[in-house]
Each structure stands twice: as structure tokens, then as C-alpha cells.
Amino acid sequence: MLIIREFTPDDLEPVTRIYARHVLHGTATFDETAPSVEEMGRKYQKVRGFGLPWLIANVDGATVGYAYADRFRERSAYRFTLEDSIYIDPTHHRRGAGRALLKELLGRCERLGYRQMIAVIGDSANQASVGVHRAVGFEDIGTYKAVGYKFGRWLDTVLMQKTLGPGASSLPSDREDTSGLPKHQPL
């Protein structure tokens, strides 16, 4: 049975393993060197330090995927916009974990007051990621052509976007603008 839950310290090794497999064998990420457990721990601490969600997909007690939201950009004007990341163990592709993770992530980010979610998808051939994002309401907003080079070939980056809550239909209230959203520091 699939369970979506919060990240715990016990998830650090399986999350690192899942991501390393994508780094070493896939084009969903343009990283070319697999991170250590310590590096993934620092990434987790950074994301959680901003009060953003990091979720785990479990099947029968095993971690089969994860998703988190991070700041889209550092500048304060972007403070209502996030970028999602989602990685699934290849042995669990197309079994619903990605969609379940993404739906829960979007709901949590919306409840936190964020207005937009951006997906930056490595490799335009990554139809699984494009498909799961479309399935939960993301729209295509563009493609950066041949911006990455990995495994001896040029790779595109697909950009997709989903409105959260009222999106741009209203201005944030003073309360919303200061109620827990991270205050980004200018570069």
C-alpha cells in the first residue's frame, strides 16, 4: 500500500540512493556526480529551514520516491513561487507514487500561501515527468533547447507551471505576505 508521509532521518539513505541512480543513469537531473548522504542531508536542512515540505512515498515500508519544494529563485520578489523536485525509484515508475507525491506537495504549498509552482524538467524526452505534471494541472510554458550536456548528448529543459490557490488573480494580503513565507534575501 502506498503511503505519503513527511521525511524522517531514516529516509536519508534511500533518498540519496534514489537520487544517485537518477544522476548516474538518467537525464531527469543534470547533476553528473552523485551526492553523498551528508550532501543530501544539507539539502534537506536547507529546504526545511525555509519551512517547505519534503515528502516520502512508502510502499510496504520501503521508500520508493520523494518530492520537495524549494524556492524558485533567491530574490525576494519570487517569494510566492516555488520549484518542485520529484524522484521515483525506477522499479516503481508508473505505479502512482509520483502523482500522489506531487498532489500532496501542491496541496501543502498552497496551504502555506504560495501562488505558483514551477517544474524544471531535465530532458524533453522525459515524458514520465512531463506526463505526471500535466496530470495534476501543470501547463507547458517553454523549453530551453540544448542547455545541458550529459551522456554525450545535448539535452533540453522543459518548463511547466501550475497556479496555486488564487495565483495572480489577487494581491497577497499584508498578513499573507508576512505569515511564514520565507523572506528571501537579495543576491
PyMOL commands that set and color helices and strands:
alter all, ss='L'
color gray80, all
select helices_A, chain A and resi 9-25+37-49+76-78+90-92+97-111+127-135+167-169+174-178
alter helices_A, ss='H'
color red, helices_A
select strands_A, chain A and resi 2-6+54-59+62-71+81-88+116-122+139-150+153-163
alter strands_A, ss='S'
color yellow, strands_A
deselect
rebuild
show_as cartoon
